[in-house]
């Protein structure tokens, strides 16, 4: 094993190739600009960590590392990868985040049948790698965040039956493929900061989904089928153009986090009171005129953000029944039934006032 992480090494000597029994080589956080061809002689290598260096290329002899399982080359300056890397058939982790890659060698991922983790984020990709559905057949986690991809090819994940986490945040996606409903193993899906206007109705097929992030898109409507996602814990819809939330949201009783800030909502569905596991509700920066009294059913609610709703003049006294409430943001709301002296005292004082009102109206 060689561990030379976090030094100021600028060059790796060619003699590294003489260490034929080398299994683990850790060289991250240095100033390496190149790797000698002789690295290809270290055929017993299973882990090679070259992250956070200044590499502009990799030697073609990398293809000789047929026992390599983990390869870390993120945070370098790579513009291309050697085609020979297709011979690293045992590779399970392929992490090339934060380079300058515009494409991968054709069919490269297809030649790596054991890949579990694929991280191509923060590069300059304009499309999915060439290789079709087979290239993702063994993938469990795929991260292609922060590229310039504008389309997900139909059927690209048709063979990815074990894919549970997909991150396509910060791309140029304008729509989702019609076979999105086939992604049935998915537990976490991040599509934030794209240009999505609609979601397919068959989103209800993603029955194992636990985290869905759709913030900063152009969504005008949330399909009622969202209510079928019975395992969903976190739903982030911030910074869209939604003017309503379907009442079916009340069927998603597993929700702990619901972020709907910065939309065009004028009301919340009464069924929100069914979300008794909800701990964090963010509905600020909308056009809310009222809150449903059923909000008092949210026994687990700890944080409530309703700030910057310029037409919100009243709050239901039932809020005081939210026994776990610790944070309530009501800044820039013209609340007429609460004296300014009270709102100036902060959320805790408002909660105290509501508690007194609740005692008066509902008893102990």
Wavefront OBJ file of the C-alpha trace (Angstrom):
o trace
v 0.000 0.000 0.000
v 1.131 3.536 -0.814
v -0.488 6.401 1.067
v 0.855 9.808 0.085
v -2.328 11.821 0.441
v -2.253 15.534 1.276
v 1.308 16.338 0.349
v 2.801 18.588 -2.314
v 3.923 15.902 -4.716
v 4.206 17.105 -8.319
v 5.533 13.959 -9.943
v 5.167 10.232 -9.427
v 8.392 8.374 -10.312
v 8.329 5.750 -13.043
v 9.762 3.278 -10.553
v 6.255 2.888 -9.136
v 5.850 0.253 -11.836
v 8.398 -1.925 -10.065
v 6.063 -2.401 -7.107
v 4.289 -5.291 -8.776
v 2.466 -6.312 -5.595
v 0.911 -2.872 -5.051
v -2.776 -3.220 -4.186
v -3.799 0.219 -2.867
v -2.367 3.534 -4.067
v -3.657 6.743 -2.449
v -2.355 9.961 -4.003
v -5.191 12.441 -3.520
v -4.684 16.104 -2.602
v -1.328 16.616 -4.278
v -0.174 18.575 -7.346
v 0.260 15.760 -9.848
v -0.066 16.797 -13.496
v 0.620 13.366 -14.998
v 0.824 9.689 -14.101
v 3.703 7.641 -15.580
v 2.928 4.916 -18.106
v 4.567 2.460 -15.740
v 1.483 2.551 -13.504
v 0.117 -0.037 -15.923
v 2.619 -2.554 -14.559
v 0.904 -2.500 -11.156
v -1.606 -5.091 -12.268
v -2.586 -6.079 -8.713
v -4.011 -2.623 -7.983
v -7.579 -2.702 -6.674
v -7.838 0.915 -5.497
v -6.341 4.007 -7.124
v -7.140 7.405 -5.637
v -6.005 10.375 -7.733
v -8.608 12.872 -6.576
v -7.843 16.567 -6.135
v -4.747 16.858 -8.302
v -3.933 18.757 -11.501
v -4.113 15.869 -13.954
v -4.784 16.802 -17.571
v -4.577 13.253 -18.927
v -4.210 9.617 -17.910
v -1.856 7.085 -19.537
v -3.290 4.546 -21.963
v -1.687 1.831 -19.835
v -4.472 2.340 -17.283
v -6.249 -0.325 -19.286
v -3.817 -2.915 -17.893
v -5.256 -2.507 -14.388
v -7.675 -5.385 -14.783
v -8.097 -5.863 -11.013
v -9.037 -2.254 -10.307
v -12.241 -1.974 -8.265
v -12.234 1.641 -7.095
v -11.009 4.570 -9.171
v -11.191 8.143 -7.900
v -10.153 10.875 -10.336
v -12.535 13.676 -9.413
v -11.396 17.273 -9.123
v -8.749 17.235 -11.818
v -8.535 18.833 -15.270
v -9.197 15.838 -17.472
v -10.688 16.516 -20.909
v -10.795 12.896 -22.037
v -10.242 9.386 -20.719
v -8.143 6.674 -22.404
v -10.238 4.137 -24.296
v -8.181 1.362 -22.726
v -9.956 1.913 -19.424
v -12.729 -0.217 -20.883
v -10.531 -3.179 -19.900
v -10.920 -2.470 -16.174
v -13.739 -5.002 -16.021
v -13.810 -5.322 -12.222
v -14.376 -1.625 -11.633
v -17.236 -0.970 -9.188
v -16.715 2.743 -8.445
v -16.172 5.202 -11.267
v -15.886 8.728 -9.876
v -14.845 11.445 -12.337
v -16.662 14.412 -10.799
v -15.394 17.936 -11.480
v -13.262 17.539 -14.568
v -13.663 18.955 -18.069
v -15.015 15.886 -19.839
v -17.233 16.503 -22.852
v -17.790 12.796 -23.498
v -16.641 9.301 -22.539
v -15.084 6.841 -24.984
v -17.872 5.113 -26.936
v -19.209 2.070 -25.144
v -16.829 2.491 -22.245
v -19.397 1.986 -19.472
v -20.882 -0.984 -21.325
v -17.506 -2.719 -20.978
v -17.568 -2.277 -17.202
v -20.247 -4.772 -16.119
v -19.694 -4.454 -12.368
v -20.167 -0.705 -11.937
v -22.250 0.144 -8.867
v -21.394 3.830 -8.430
v -21.116 6.187 -11.413
v -20.328 9.837 -10.755
v -19.969 12.022 -13.849
v -21.107 15.227 -12.159
v -19.672 18.678 -12.783
v -18.241 18.066 -16.218
v -19.172 19.401 -19.659
v -21.358 16.564 -20.898
v -24.130 17.520 -23.302
v -25.704 14.071 -23.546
v -25.741 10.668 -21.909
v -22.704 8.479 -22.673
v -22.982 6.350 -25.816
v -23.642 2.751 -24.901
v -27.382 2.380 -24.492
v -29.230 0.765 -21.570
v -26.614 -1.954 -20.996
v -24.087 0.539 -19.631
v -26.200 1.114 -16.518
v -27.303 -2.488 -15.966
v -25.408 -2.918 -12.688
v -25.644 0.686 -11.448
v -27.012 1.450 -7.996
v -26.106 5.152 -7.825
v -25.744 7.559 -10.759
v -24.776 11.201 -10.355
v -24.683 13.406 -13.468
v -25.353 16.684 -11.697
v -24.185 20.007 -13.138
v -23.677 19.197 -16.803
v -25.486 20.443 -19.921
v -27.696 17.439 -20.618
v -31.082 18.393 -22.082
v -32.635 14.986 -22.632
v -32.924 11.609 -20.929
v -33.061 9.008 -23.727
v -36.124 6.760 -23.728
v -35.259 3.374 -22.223
v -31.788 4.414 -21.057
v -32.447 2.875 -17.623
v -34.441 -0.101 -18.922
v -31.853 -2.571 -17.627
v -30.945 -0.637 -14.480
v -33.213 -2.724 -12.281
v -31.110 -2.014 -9.186
v -30.813 1.756 -9.661
v -31.896 3.429 -6.413
v -30.341 6.916 -6.552
v -30.322 9.232 -9.567
v -29.077 12.824 -9.487
v -29.593 14.959 -12.608
v -29.635 18.295 -10.821
v -28.476 21.411 -12.686
v -28.793 20.327 -16.281
v -31.025 21.552 -19.101
v -33.800 18.961 -18.950
v -37.105 20.152 -20.402
v -39.084 16.923 -20.031
v -38.964 13.437 -18.573
v -38.982 10.263 -20.700
v -42.300 8.482 -21.164
v -40.919 5.355 -19.509
v -40.115 7.114 -16.236
v -42.635 4.828 -14.557
v -40.286 1.897 -15.139
v -37.807 3.220 -12.573
v -39.467 1.180 -9.865
v -36.396 0.594 -7.673
v -35.664 4.318 -7.306
v -35.529 5.643 -3.733
v -33.925 9.059 -4.327
v -34.486 11.236 -7.405
v -33.030 14.739 -7.755
v -34.180 16.764 -10.773
v -33.775 20.239 -9.316
v -32.571 23.236 -11.313
v -33.726 22.137 -14.736
v -36.474 23.432 -17.032
v -39.196 20.879 -16.372
v -42.765 22.064 -16.985
v -44.693 18.850 -16.331
v -44.230 15.494 -14.652
v -45.481 12.260 -16.236
v -48.645 10.854 -14.670
v -46.937 7.495 -14.242
v -44.812 8.937 -11.470
v -47.132 6.848 -9.302
v -45.175 3.785 -10.430
v -42.132 4.919 -8.417
v -43.535 3.175 -5.369
v -40.197 2.946 -3.540
v -39.379 6.639 -3.835
v -38.372 8.218 -0.512
v -36.789 11.509 -1.612
v -38.002 13.606 -4.571
v -36.310 16.942 -5.310
v -37.905 19.109 -8.010
v -36.963 22.598 -6.852
v -36.115 25.405 -9.267
v -37.995 24.173 -12.315
v -41.013 25.555 -14.187
v -43.679 23.184 -12.907
v -47.195 24.610 -13.039
v -48.983 21.532 -11.781
v -48.265 18.560 -9.556
v -50.036 15.402 -10.786
v -52.594 13.939 -8.407
v -50.749 10.625 -8.768
v -48.221 11.984 -6.271
v -50.554 10.569 -3.640
v -49.527 7.035 -4.606
v -45.968 7.479 -3.338
v -46.576 5.858 0.028
v -42.892 5.747 1.039
v -42.056 9.374 0.247
v -40.337 11.152 3.152
v -39.026 14.325 1.516
v -40.658 16.382 -1.234
v -38.957 19.577 -2.415
v -40.966 21.741 -4.832
v -39.447 25.127 -4.050
v -39.094 27.754 -6.763
v -41.619 26.535 -9.294
v -44.854 28.023 -10.657
v -47.383 25.913 -8.775
v -50.694 27.600 -7.955
v -52.103 24.622 -6.079
v -51.167 21.378 -4.360
v -53.440 18.396 -5.097
v -55.528 17.139 -2.198
v -54.014 13.687 -2.798
v -50.899 14.908 -0.994
v -52.776 13.897 2.135
v -52.280 10.235 1.234
v -48.496 10.571 1.569
v -48.547 10.170 5.330
v -44.865 9.217 5.454
v -43.806 12.787 4.576
v -41.498 14.445 7.089
v -40.349 17.333 4.893
v -42.517 19.352 2.496
v -40.888 22.370 0.869
v -43.207 24.429 -1.349
v -41.614 27.832 -0.852
v -41.463 30.370 -3.700
v -44.420 29.279 -5.803
v -47.786 30.901 -6.588
v -49.913 29.060 -4.049
v -53.034 30.809 -2.762
v -54.062 28.017 -0.402
v -53.041 24.662 1.017
v -55.311 21.607 0.806
v -57.195 20.685 3.967
v -55.787 17.180 3.602
v -52.421 18.507 4.708
v -53.715 17.760 8.182
v -53.244 14.054 7.449
v -49.460 14.459 7.344
v -48.937 13.720 11.018
v -45.283 12.753 10.502
v -44.427 16.128 8.970
v -41.643 17.935 10.847
v -40.678 20.677 8.376
v -43.192 22.660 6.295
v -41.932 25.559 4.204
v -44.590 27.575 2.393
v -43.091 31.059 2.447
v -42.954 33.417 -0.535
v -46.319 32.432 -1.980
v -49.732 34.122 -2.299
v -51.411 32.357 0.605
v -54.530 34.046 1.953
v -55.145 31.549 4.749
v -54.025 28.293 6.304
v -56.413 25.364 6.808
v -57.410 24.739 10.416
v -56.423 21.102 9.884
v -52.829 22.239 10.248
v -53.422 21.811 13.958
v -53.301 18.037 13.435
v -49.585 18.144 12.663
v -48.357 16.841 16.003
v -44.793 16.277 14.771
v -44.326 19.689 13.132
v -41.191 21.428 14.399
v -40.589 24.095 11.739
v -43.198 26.178 9.912
v -42.145 28.798 7.381
v -44.962 30.979 6.026
v -42.973 34.187 5.657
v -43.514 36.660 2.814
v -47.138 35.893 2.048
v -48.445 39.397 1.443
v -52.134 38.416 1.575
v -51.972 36.322 4.734
v -53.878 38.370 7.329
v -54.966 35.651 9.730
v -53.685 32.387 11.140
v -55.862 29.607 12.558
v -55.732 29.295 16.335
v -55.397 25.550 15.749
v -51.709 26.214 15.161
v -51.322 26.175 18.918
v -52.231 22.491 18.859
v -48.970 21.728 17.055
v -47.320 20.549 20.235
v -43.852 20.057 18.740
v -43.609 23.445 17.009
v -40.288 25.144 17.748
v -39.735 27.501 14.809
v -42.349 29.634 13.086
v -41.289 32.161 10.476
v -43.995 34.779 9.825
v -41.886 37.698 8.644
v -43.494 40.052 6.138
v -47.024 38.766 6.631
v -49.683 41.418 7.452
v -51.220 39.471 10.328
v -54.090 41.606 11.595
v -55.240 39.508 14.561
v -51.852 39.611 16.261
v -50.652 42.976 17.604
v -47.354 44.181 16.113
v -45.839 44.166 19.596
v -46.373 40.416 19.706
v -44.973 39.648 16.244
v -41.964 41.804 17.085
v -41.252 39.447 19.950
v -40.528 36.626 17.535
v -42.073 33.233 16.791
v -41.878 31.940 20.360
v -44.040 34.796 21.648
v -46.548 34.257 18.826
v -46.774 30.593 19.739
v -47.423 31.540 23.370
v -50.262 33.851 22.332
v -51.794 31.166 20.152
v -51.521 28.691 22.991
v -53.511 31.022 25.229
v -56.101 31.500 22.504
v -56.320 27.777 21.972
v -56.845 27.230 25.689
v -59.668 29.755 25.625
v -61.358 28.208 22.599
v -60.608 24.516 23.063
v -59.861 24.105 26.755
v -56.907 22.203 28.219
l 1 2 3 4 5 6 7 8 9 10 11 12 13 14 15 16 17 18 19 20 21 22 23 24 25 26 27 28 29 30 31 32 33 34 35 36 37 38 39 40 41 42 43 44 45 46 47 48 49 50 51 52 53 54 55 56 57 58 59 60 61 62 63 64 65 66 67 68 69 70 71 72 73 74 75 76 77 78 79 80 81 82 83 84 85 86 87 88 89 90 91 92 93 94 95 96 97 98 99 100 101 102 103 104 105 106 107 108 109 110 111 112 113 114 115 116 117 118 119 120 121 122 123 124 125 126 127 128 129 130 131 132 133 134 135 136 137 138 139 140 141 142 143 144 145 146 147 148 149 150 151 152 153 154 155 156 157 158 159 160 161 162 163 164 165 166 167 168 169 170 171 172 173 174 175 176 177 178 179 180 181 182 183 184 185 186 187 188 189 190 191 192 193 194 195 196 197 198 199 200 201 202 203 204 205 206 207 208 209 210 211 212 213 214 215 216 217 218 219 220 221 222 223 224 225 226 227 228 229 230 231 232 233 234 235 236 237 238 239 240 241 242 243 244 245 246 247 248 249 250 251 252 253 254 255 256 257 258 259 260 261 262 263 264 265 266 267 268 269 270 271 272 273 274 275 276 277 278 279 280 281 282 283 284 285 286 287 288 289 290 291 292 293 294 295 296 297 298 299 300 301 302 303 304 305 306 307 308 309 310 311 312 313 314 315 316 317 318 319 320 321 322 323 324 325 326 327 328 329 330 331 332 333 334 335 336 337 338 339 340 341 342 343 344 345 346 347 348 349 350 351 352 353 354 355 356 357 358 359 360 361 362 363 364
